[in-house]
Amino acid sequence: MAPSPSEVTIREFEPGDETAFQQLNEEWIIEFFDSLEPQDETVINDPQRNILGAGGRIFFAVRQRQIVGCCALVAGLHGYEVAKMAVMASARGAGIGTKLLERVIAAARELGATRLFLETNRKLGPAIRLYESAGFRHLPPERFYPSPYARSNVQMELELGRVV
């Protein structure tokens, strides 16, 4: 059965998705923070090298054949990180972020991750509530990891448990 026109599907990165990934992330970062930071530019300008080539994955939400959201699972120094989650402004509030986050958590489990990490900003209340609803817990400031992002003032983690 074909999906209904309003149904959202989640799929992995495909060749040619670089532009959508870049545009979605530029849109939300500029909307909330006015400009991109150097680390943003590095990551979103070359996701093949900086995410996929480093052992990560990128997922896209597609509705009516249009990419309306994305989220990356980045392999890093502190394990796997949920990063570069973006939902097009006109598509927010429809549960797309939830679907993306669920898929990223599942992918982390598939890769054998026992913990997920993320960083965000207090200004992004709906995103923080989404992460909390998925089981992420706030790290106290004394446990914060050094961040390449000046805007990072919230760090969270999700314990996935041991893989047997």
Secondary structure as UniProt FT lines:
FT   TURN            5..6
FT   STRAND          8..12
FT   TURN            15..17
FT   HELIX           18..33
FT   HELIX           38..45
FT   HELIX           48..52
FT   TURN            53..55
FT   STRAND          57..63
FT   TURN            64..65
FT   STRAND          66..76
FT   TURN            77..78
FT   STRAND          79..87
FT   HELIX           89..91
FT   TURN            92..93
FT   HELIX           96..110
FT   TURN            111..112
FT   STRAND          115..120
FT   TURN            122..123
FT   HELIX           125..133
FT   TURN            134..135
FT   STRAND          137..138
FT   HELIX           141..143
FT   TURN            150..151
FT   STRAND          154..159
//
